[in-house]
Amino acid sequence: MDGLELNKIYLADCYELIKQIPNKSIDLIITDPPYELEVNHSAGAFGKTKKLHFQQIVDLSYSFDYSILDEFVRVLKKINIYIWCSKKQLQYLLDYFVTKKGCYWELITWHKENAVPTGNNTFICDTEYCLFFRQKGVLLGGDYFTKKKYYVTYTNRLDKAKFQHPTIKPLQIIKNFVINSSKANDIIFDPFVGSGTTAVACSELNRQFIACEIKEEHYNNAINRLNKIRADGQITMFLE
């Protein structure tokens, strides 16, 4: 693929790497880019005031540049994409893909049963959003069990500990996306692969992938994860 190898995670800036991907060569994009969040600096838990800025809670390399959406559309054979996002990003993404591109869409939610309680006039941060967009003619596969639009689980603290990533998504949710929206040997692109969850899902489900991560620490953990090695160096029998 014009110098890019399939089934490889690249340590790179996705805004540059995507320029190497040919037009209409990708079957599906699954990605979890940096969120835009509004954080009350005095928001606290259990009645205690915590003056923490969001950057102190989750270390993001940089904010999400919406210009990459045009590149997503360019490389996709037809628009077929799952994008995790914050509530603040919903409107822009809906305007872009639905109003401008005429896509069908669904809102998929992940609800955490043991979210940290918050105070000071804010709702609990117990829900994450994923928007799915597909162009007319893109078929939706899967079955009753994979086509859920909401998931209710405990916060995946074990995964965060094993693979050292603050915003890791449950593997089964990503596997369901892969099953629903691709076929065997299709090429899936994740420009913000983080701990490697999309790459692992593709490896387990006989899909090809191209993935990208800008932070070297997360890149190394993702590579180790594909090789069945956890962030603490412990070897596992299966991809997780």
C-alpha positions, 0 to 999 in steps of 0.5 A, spaced: 500 500 500 504 505 497 510 503 502 505 502 508 505 495 510 499 492 513 498 489 520 502 494 523 502 499 528 506 505 526 509 510 531 507 516 527 503 522 527 496 520 524 495 527 520 502 525 516 501 518 515 494 518 512 497 522 507 501 515 505 494 511 504 491 511 497 484 514 495 479 509 497 483 503 499 480 502 506 474 498 508 473 501 515 475 506 520 475 505 528 478 510 532 478 514 539 481 521 538 482 526 543 476 528 546 474 535 547 471 536 554 469 542 559 472 541 566 470 545 572 476 546 575 473 546 582 469 539 580 470 534 586 468 527 588 465 525 595 464 532 596 471 534 596 474 540 592 479 537 586 482 543 582 484 539 577 485 541 569 483 535 564 490 535 562 492 533 569 487 527 569 488 524 561 495 526 558 493 528 551 498 529 546 494 534 542 487 536 540 483 533 535 484 537 528 477 536 524 481 537 518 483 529 518 475 528 517 476 530 509 482 525 509 478 519 512 473 520 507 478 520 501 481 513 504 475 510 505 472 506 499 465 508 502 464 512 508 464 507 514 466 509 520 466 509 528 468 515 532 468 515 539 467 522 542 465 527 547 458 530 548 461 537 546 464 533 539 457 530 537 454 536 534 460 537 529 461 530 527 453 530 526 453 536 521 459 533 517 457 526 516 450 527 516 448 534 514 454 535 509 455 527 507 448 524 507 450 518 511 446 514 516 448 514 523 447 511 530 449 513 537 452 507 541 453 508 548 458 505 553 455 506 560 459 505 567 456 502 573 462 504 578 463 511 575 466 516 580 461 520 583 462 528 582 459 534 585 458 541 584 452 542 579 455 536 574 452 529 572 456 523 573 461 521 568 458 515 567 457 515 559 461 515 553 459 516 546 461 513 539 458 515 533 457 510 527 456 513 520 455 509 514 454 511 506 448 509 502 450 502 500 454 500 506 451 493 509 451 492 516 452 485 518 453 482 525 447 479 529 443 480 535 448 480 540 453 484 536 449 490 534 447 492 541 447 500 541 448 501 548 453 497 553 453 497 561 459 494 564 464 496 570 469 501 568 475 497 565 480 498 570 484 492 569 485 493 562 487 500 564 492 497 569 494 491 564 496 496 558 497 502 561 492 507 557 487 512 561 482 511 555 482 504 553 475 501 550 473 494 552 475 489 547 469 486 546 465 492 544 471 494 538 470 486 536 463 487 535 464 494 531 469 489 526 464 484 526 458 488 524 462 493 519 467 489 515 468 482 512 474 477 513 481 480 510 478 487 509 483 493 511 481 497 517 484 503 519 485 506 526 489 513 526 489 513 534 490 506 536 492 507 543 493 501 547 492 497 540 485 495 542 483 495 534 489 492 532 488 486 537 480 485 534 483 485 527 488 480 529 483 475 532 477 476 527 482 475 521 482 482 518 487 486 516 489 493 519 493 499 519 494 503 526 498 509 528 500 512 535 504 518 536 506 517 543 512 512 544 510 509 551 503 507 548 506 505 541 510 500 545 505 497 549 500 496 543 506 492 540 507 488 546 500 487 547 499 484 540 505 480 542 501 477 548 505 481 553 502 486 558 505 493 560 508 489 566 512 484 562 507 479 564 506 474 558 499 472 556 496 466 553 491 470 549 491 477 546 487 481 550 
